[in-house]
Amino acid sequence: MLPFEISAAVNIAREAAHLALELHGRAAVEIKPDNTLVTEADRALEAMLHERLGELAPDWSFLGEETGLTGDKNAPCWVIDPIDGTTNFVRGLPIWCVSIGAVQNGEAFFGIVAVPPMGEIYWAARGQGAWREHNGKVQQIRASDRVELSQEDLIATNTTVDKRIDLKRVPCRHRNLGSLTYHMVATARGSLLASLSQFHKLHDIAAGVCLCTEAGCEARTLDGAPWQARVTTKAEMAPLLVAPPKAAKLILEAFGPYETEK
C-alpha cells in the first residue's frame, strides 16, 4: 500500500508540469560529459521533485537523472526523469515528459507521467490500472493487443535500437519520437503497439513500465527474460520490449534468438 494518496502525487506532477512550461524556451542549455543536453529546467524540476516527493514518502530513496541515487538502495525508490526528451524540449518539438516512477525489489510499482505540451497526465499503481487525465476528464487506458502483426502497426524505437537491431524482421512501421517515456505512454493507451529500446537508463522507463504493465503490457528483454528494475545499473544493455502479451510473443518470435552484448 502506498504511504500517500495518489492524488497528492498527481498534484505534484501537475506542479512540475506548470514549472516546466514556465521555463520552456528560456532555460540555459549545457552539454553534459556524455554529449547529451541538460537545461536549467531539468535541474530545477529535479530539485523541486526531490523535495516535494520526499515530503510524501520520507523513508523512500531517490534516483534522479541529474543527481543520481541518494538513500537506501533497498528501500522503495523514487525514479525521476525531470524532462524526458530534453532535446525536443530545447529544439521546440512538443513531445517531452516529466517522469515520476517508483521501484522496489525489481518491480516498477507506481508511475506518473505528465506531458505538459499536450496538457496530459498519466498515472498507474500496482493493481489499480492505468489512467489518463486530459481537459479535466479522467479515463482508464488500455493497450491494444494483436493476434498478428501488420505494416500499419507502429513500434516505437530509440536511437540505439535504430542503429543496432534489424527492424526489417517485423512487418511494422517504426517511430522514434525522441522521448522513451512518451513511447511507453503511447503504448499504454494503444496508439503504439510496442516500445523497443536499448542502452536506456532506469529513469527513462520506470514510470512508463508501470503505466504499461497496468494497461495490460509486459516488459521483456529480447531474449525473452522478464525485465527487472535495478537502481544501481547505469544503462541497460539488453534491448527492452514493452508490448501486450500476444504482440510481444509475435515480436520476440520475429526477432528470433538474441544474445545480449557484453
URPEHU-V242426 format. One record per residue. N is the residue number from 0. RES is the residue in one letter. SS is DSSP state (~ for helix, > for strand, _ for the rest). Layout:
n: <N;N>
res: <RES;RES>
ss: <SS;SS>
//
This chain:
n: <0;1;2;3;4;5;6;7;8;9;10;11;12;13;14;15;16;17;18;19;20;21;22;23;24;25;26;27;28;29;30;31;32;33;34;35;36;37;38;39;40;41;42;43;44;45;46;47;48;49;50;51;52;53;54;55;56;57;58;59;60;61;62;63;64;65;66;67;68;69;70;71;72;73;74;75;76;77;78;79;80;81;82;83;84;85;86;87;88;89;90;91;92;93;94;95;96;97;98;99;100;101;102;103;104;105;106;107;108;109;110;111;112;113;114;115;116;117;118;119;120;121;122;123;124;125;126;127;128;129;130;131;132;133;134;135;136;137;138;139;140;141;142;143;144;145;146;147;148;149;150;151;152;153;154;155;156;157;158;159;160;161;162;163;164;165;166;167;168;169;170;171;172;173;174;175;176;177;178;179;180;181;182;183;184;185;186;187;188;189;190;191;192;193;194;195;196;197;198;199;200;201;202;203;204;205;206;207;208;209;210;211;212;213;214;215;216;217;218;219;220;221;222;223;224;225;226;227;228;229;230;231;232;233;234;235;236;237;238;239;240;241;242;243;244;245;246;247;248;249;250;251;252;253;254;255;256;257;258;259;260;261>
res: <M;L;P;F;E;I;S;A;A;V;N;I;A;R;E;A;A;H;L;A;L;E;L;H;G;R;A;A;V;E;I;K;P;D;N;T;L;V;T;E;A;D;R;A;L;E;A;M;L;H;E;R;L;G;E;L;A;P;D;W;S;F;L;G;E;E;T;G;L;T;G;D;K;N;A;P;C;W;V;I;D;P;I;D;G;T;T;N;F;V;R;G;L;P;I;W;C;V;S;I;G;A;V;Q;N;G;E;A;F;F;G;I;V;A;V;P;P;M;G;E;I;Y;W;A;A;R;G;Q;G;A;W;R;E;H;N;G;K;V;Q;Q;I;R;A;S;D;R;V;E;L;S;Q;E;D;L;I;A;T;N;T;T;V;D;K;R;I;D;L;K;R;V;P;C;R;H;R;N;L;G;S;L;T;Y;H;M;V;A;T;A;R;G;S;L;L;A;S;L;S;Q;F;H;K;L;H;D;I;A;A;G;V;C;L;C;T;E;A;G;C;E;A;R;T;L;D;G;A;P;W;Q;A;R;V;T;T;K;A;E;M;A;P;L;L;V;A;P;P;K;A;A;K;L;I;L;E;A;F;G;P;Y;E;T;E;K>
ss: <_;_;_;_;_;~;~;~;~;~;~;~;~;~;~;~;~;~;~;~;~;~;~;_;_;_;_;_;>;>;>;_;_;_;_;_;>;>;>;~;~;~;~;~;~;~;~;~;~;~;~;~;~;~;~;~;_;_;_;_;>;>;>;>;_;_;_;>;>;>;_;_;_;_;_;_;>;>;>;>;>;>;>;>;_;~;~;~;~;~;~;_;_;_;_;_;>;>;>;>;>;>;>;>;_;_;>;>;>;>;>;>;>;>;>;~;~;~;_;>;>;>;>;>;>;_;_;_;_;>;>;>;>;>;_;_;>;>;>;>;>;_;_;_;_;_;_;_;_;_;_;_;_;>;>;>;>;_;~;~;~;~;~;~;_;_;~;~;~;_;_;_;>;>;>;_;_;_;_;~;~;~;~;~;~;~;~;~;_;_;_;_;_;>;>;>;>;_;_;_;_;~;~;~;~;~;~;~;~;~;~;~;~;~;_;_;>;>;>;>;>;_;_;_;_;>;_;_;_;_;_;_;_;_;_;_;_;_;_;>;>;>;>;>;~;~;~;~;~;~;~;~;~;~;~;_;_;_;_;_;_;_>
//
